[in-house]
Amino acid sequence: MTIFSPLKPRLITALALTLVAVLSACTMIGQQEYPLSDHSDGKRFFNRDGSDKGLADISRFLWESLWNEAEWPESVANPAVAAIPDRVTQGIRTTYINHATVLIQVSGLNILTDPIWSERASPVTFAGPKRIRPPGVAIEDLPEIDLILVSHNHYDHLDTHTLEALRQHQDKEPTIVSGLGNASLLRRVGYSNAVELDWGQAISVGPARVHFVECQHRSARGIHDQMRTLWGSFVIETDEGNIYFAGDTGYSPHFRAQGERFGPFALSIIPIGAYEPRWFMQSIHLDPKEAVIAHQDLRSQQSLGIHFGVFQLTWEPVDQPLSDLTEALSGAQIDPERFWTLEPGEFRTLP
């Protein structure tokens, strides 16, 4: 019996091509100097607890992924969806588009998070994780977007092809906000209003106040820019209540700190997928049980689970996040109507 018998040729090819692409990717990020802080040495950023994954960890994860036997379907259809209103002035209307892309309509503002419409979450079009579900809303069916939030620069969260397409379909240039080090890339793809923030900084956009806050993750678009741009989460203060968008994060005390400062949240948008194997993912991605604890720490009245079932980024089966979330909510004695998920294109309005 050959040791290569469990391997899937298509997976091997995809991983190999993706690794080559990532190692050689053009990052469009120049070396920049930043003030020394408790999460920066002046050139690179780090999590305050010291957690990080180096190239050795990443290489081990990619190698061991060749033996991962979790089966995902080739494609899954989306349900029929309702048209999106141009503006919402009462309540919070949340439309799940896919992955970490959510349209938030509140106080007359249209806010889009971590937009990705590309077929692959990858630096190239011929390899890398390919979507099994189409976006729930076409770009041309979006209303006018006022604000785009980008939590960090990984390809499944900062997708330049999508950002270029969004810019072409918007009559007015939206404000786009991300962490330190990302503005130059965002400007190159058409956003002259790109704003970069450090943890604890904020800007006003229309009637909302947008805070960039700490989370536990990492950044890189290639081998030469590891941790050179800042990752984070967002707090959106509105007259309909505060909204939390986690982006990507592992579990840490930052959830409780933000719940104490900004909570209770009317809505928290929390990732529940891409969490196996835990030896690699625990410090950077929540699993559903940790997502439920984060929901409690944030003092969230309602939470939406995202970041699952579209791109196979990690080892768990496609529906595992949903069943694990159900079990975690039951174990914590939390009503599932308080922490829910949506199909791509579906929406929920909170009064």
C-alpha positions in Angstrom: 0.0 0.0 0.0 1.5 3.3 -1.1 1.5 6.2 1.3 -0.2 8.3 -1.4 -3.3 6.2 -1.6 -5.5 8.6 0.5 -4.5 11.6 -1.5 -6.9 13.3 -3.9 -5.1 14.4 -7.1 -7.3 17.5 -7.6 -6.7 18.6 -4.0 -2.9 18.0 -4.3 -2.8 20.1 -7.5 -4.9 22.9 -6.1 -2.9 23.1 -2.9 0.4 23.0 -4.7 -0.6 25.7 -7.2 -2.0 27.8 -4.5 1.1 27.6 -2.4 3.3 28.6 -5.3 1.0 31.5 -6.1 1.0 32.7 -2.5 4.7 32.4 -2.2 5.2 34.5 -5.3 2.2 36.8 -4.9 2.6 40.5 -5.6 1.4 42.2 -2.4 1.5 45.8 -3.4 2.5 46.6 0.2 5.5 48.6 0.8 7.6 48.5 3.9 6.1 51.0 6.3 7.1 52.3 9.8 4.5 52.5 12.5 4.7 53.8 16.1 5.8 51.2 18.7 2.9 49.8 20.6 1.7 46.8 22.5 0.8 45.2 19.2 3.6 46.5 16.9 7.4 46.5 16.9 7.3 49.4 14.4 7.3 47.2 11.3 5.2 44.2 12.1 2.1 43.6 14.1 1.3 40.8 16.6 -1.4 39.5 18.9 -1.0 40.8 22.4 -0.9 37.3 23.8 2.0 36.4 21.5 0.0 33.8 19.5 1.0 33.4 15.9 1.4 30.8 13.2 4.8 30.8 11.4 5.7 29.4 8.0 6.6 26.0 9.6 3.0 25.8 11.0 1.5 26.8 7.7 3.6 24.3 5.7 2.6 21.5 8.2 -1.1 22.5 7.8 -0.9 22.4 4.0 0.9 19.1 4.0 -1.5 17.4 6.4 -4.4 18.8 4.4 -3.5 16.5 1.6 -4.9 13.6 3.8 -8.0 15.4 4.8 -11.0 13.3 3.7 -13.9 15.7 4.4 -16.2 15.6 1.4 -17.8 18.8 0.1 -20.4 18.9 -2.6 -19.4 20.4 -6.0 -22.2 23.0 -5.8 -25.2 24.0 -3.7 -28.0 26.1 -5.0 -29.2 29.2 -3.2 -32.9 29.9 -2.4 -34.9 32.6 -4.2 -34.5 35.9 -2.4 -36.3 39.2 -2.1 -35.2 42.4 -3.7 -33.1 44.7 -1.5 -34.5 48.1 -0.6 -32.5 51.2 -1.5 -32.3 52.4 2.2 -33.5 51.3 5.6 -34.3 54.0 8.1 -35.9 51.9 10.9 -34.4 48.8 12.5 -31.4 46.9 11.3 -31.7 44.9 8.0 -29.0 42.3 7.5 -28.6 40.4 4.3 -26.1 37.5 4.2 -24.4 37.4 0.9 -21.8 34.7 1.4 -18.7 33.8 3.6 -18.0 37.0 5.6 -19.8 39.3 3.2 -22.9 40.9 4.8 -25.0 43.9 3.7 -26.0 45.9 6.8 -28.7 48.5 6.2 -29.2 50.8 9.2 -30.0 54.5 9.8 -30.1 55.2 6.1 -26.6 53.7 5.6 -25.6 50.8 3.4 -22.6 48.9 4.8 -20.8 46.0 3.2 -18.4 43.7 5.1 -15.4 41.8 3.6 -16.8 41.6 0.1 -16.0 38.6 -2.0 -17.8 37.7 -5.3 -14.8 35.9 -6.9 -15.0 32.2 -7.8 -11.9 31.4 -5.8 -10.5 32.8 -2.5 -7.0 32.9 -4.0 -4.4 35.2 -5.5 -4.9 33.4 -8.8 -8.0 32.4 -10.9 -6.8 28.9 -11.7 -6.2 27.4 -8.2 -7.2 27.8 -4.6 -10.4 27.2 -2.7 -13.3 27.4 -5.1 -16.8 28.4 -4.0 -19.6 25.8 -3.9 -22.3 28.4 -3.6 -22.8 31.5 -5.7 -23.1 34.8 -3.9 -26.6 35.3 -2.6 -26.9 38.7 -4.3 -25.4 39.8 -7.6 -23.1 42.9 -7.5 -25.4 44.7 -9.9 -28.4 44.1 -7.5 -26.8 45.9 -4.6 -28.0 49.3 -3.5 -25.6 52.2 -3.4 -22.9 51.3 -0.8 -21.8 54.0 1.6 -19.2 52.1 3.6 -17.1 49.0 3.1 -15.4 47.4 6.1 -12.4 45.1 5.4 -11.3 43.2 8.5 -7.8 42.1 7.2 -6.0 41.3 4.0 -6.4 37.6 3.6 -7.7 36.7 0.1 -11.1 35.5 1.3 -11.7 38.9 3.1 -9.8 41.4 0.9 -10.6 40.4 -2.7 -9.3 43.0 -5.1 -11.2 41.7 -8.1 -14.5 42.1 -6.2 -13.5 45.6 -4.9 -12.7 46.7 -8.5 -16.1 45.4 -9.7 -17.9 47.0 -6.8 -16.3 50.4 -7.6 -17.4 50.1 -11.3 -21.0 49.5 -10.2 -21.2 52.3 -7.7 -22.0 55.8 -8.9 -20.5 57.4 -5.8 -17.3 56.2 -4.3 -17.9 54.5 -0.9 -15.7 55.0 2.1 -13.6 51.9 2.7 -12.0 51.3 6.1 -9.4 48.7 7.1 -6.4 48.3 9.4 -3.0 49.9 9.3 -1.1 49.1 6.1 -3.9 48.3 3.8 -4.8 51.8 2.4 -2.2 51.7 -0.3 -3.5 48.5 -1.8 -7.1 49.7 -1.6 -6.3 53.0 -3.3 -4.6 51.1 -6.1 -7.9 49.3 -6.8 -9.9 52.5 -7.0 -10.7 53.7 -3.5 -9.2 57.2 -3.0 -11.2 57.4 0.2 -9.5 54.4 1.8 -9.0 54.9 5.5 -6.6 52.8 7.7 -7.0 52.7 11.4 -5.2 51.3 14.4 -7.0 49.4 17.2 -8.9 51.9 19.2 -9.3 54.5 16.5 -12.6 55.5 15.0 -14.2 57.6 12.2 -17.7 59.0 11.6 -19.5 58.0 8.4 -22.8 59.7 8.1 -24.8 59.1 11.3 -22.6 56.2 12.4 -19.4 56.0 14.4 -17.1 53.2 13.2 -14.5 51.8 15.6 -11.6 49.5 14.6 -11.0 47.2 17.5 -8.7 44.4 18.6 -9.1 40.8 17.6 -6.8 37.8 17.5 -5.8 36.8 14.0 -2.9 37.5 11.5 -2.3 38.9 8.0 -0.4 38.2 4.8 -0.9 38.1 1.1 2.4 36.5 0.3 5.5 35.1 1.9 7.2 38.5 2.3 4.5 40.5 4.1 3.7 38.3 7.1 2.0 40.4 9.8 2.9 43.7 8.1 -0.7 44.9 8.0 -3.1 45.1 10.9 -6.2 42.9 11.3 -9.2 43.8 13.5 -12.9 43.8 14.1 -15.4 46.6 13.8 -17.9 48.3 16.2 -20.6 50.4 14.4 -22.4 52.8 16.7 -25.9 53.7 15.4 -29.1 55.1 16.7 -30.6 51.7 16.3 -28.1 50.1 18.5 -24.5 49.0 18.3 -23.4 46.4 15.7 -20.3 44.2 16.0 -18.5 42.7 13.0 -15.8 40.2 14.0 -14.2 39.5 10.7 -11.8 36.6 11.5 -10.6 35.9 15.0 -9.7 33.4 17.6 -11.1 33.5 21.1 -9.4 35.8 23.5 -10.4 38.3 26.3 -10.9 41.0 23.7 -14.6 39.9 23.3 -15.3 40.6 27.0 -13.5 43.9 26.9 -15.5 45.0 23.9 -18.8 43.8 25.4 -18.0 45.8 28.5 -17.1 49.0 26.5 -19.7 48.9 23.7 -22.3 46.4 24.7 -24.9 45.2 24.8 -24.9 44.8 21.0 -28.1 44.9 19.1 -26.4 42.6 16.6 -23.1 40.7 16.5 -21.8 39.1 13.3 -19.6 36.2 14.3 -17.7 33.6 12.3 -18.5 29.9 13.1 -16.6 28.0 10.4 -13.1 27.2 9.2 -11.9 25.8 12.6 -10.4 22.3 12.0 -7.7 21.2 12.9 -7.7 22.9 16.2 -3.9 22.6 16.7 -3.6 25.1 13.8 -6.9 27.1 13.8 -7.6 27.6 17.5 -5.6 30.8 17.9 -7.0 32.4 14.8 -10.5 31.0 14.1 -13.4 30.4 16.5 -15.2 27.2 16.5 -19.0 27.3 17.2 -18.7 26.7 20.9 -16.2 29.6 21.2 -18.5 31.7 19.0 -21.3 31.1 21.5 -19.0 32.2 24.4 -18.1 35.3 22.3 -21.8 36.0 21.9 -22.2 36.0 25.6 -19.0 38.0 26.3 -20.3 40.7 23.8 -23.6 40.8 25.6 -25.2 40.4 22.2 -29.0 40.5 21.9 -28.8 38.9 18.5 -26.0 37.2 16.6 -25.5 36.1 13.0 -23.2 33.2 12.3 -21.0 33.6 9.1 -17.9 32.3 7.5 -19.0 28.7 6.6 -20.3 26.6 3.8 -19.0 28.5 0.8 -15.2 27.9 0.5 -13.5 24.8 1.8 -10.7 26.4 3.7 -10.2 23.9 6.5 -11.0 20.3 7.4 -14.5 20.1 8.8 -17.3 18.9 6.6 -19.5 21.5 5.0 -22.5 21.2 7.4 -20.4 20.6 10.6 -20.5 24.3 11.7 -24.3 24.3 11.8 -24.6 21.1 13.8 -21.8 22.2 16.2 -23.6 25.6 16.6 -26.9 23.9 17.5 -25.1 21.7 20.1 -23.2 24.7 21.6 -26.4 26.8 21.9 -28.2 23.9 23.6 -25.3 23.3 26.0 -25.2 27.0 26.9 -29.1 27.1 27.2 -29.3 29.9 24.7 -32.4 30.2 22.5 -31.4 29.5 18.8 -33.5 32.5 17.9 -30.8 34.7 19.5 -27.9 33.2 17.5 -28.9 32.2 14.0 -27.7 31.7 10.4 -29.0 32.7 7.0 -28.8 31.1 3.6 -26.9 33.3 1.0 -29.3 36.0 -0.1 -31.6 35.7 2.9 -32.2 38.6 5.3 -33.5 39.4 8.7 -34.7 42.7 10.1 -34.2 43.5 13.8 -36.6 46.1 15.2 
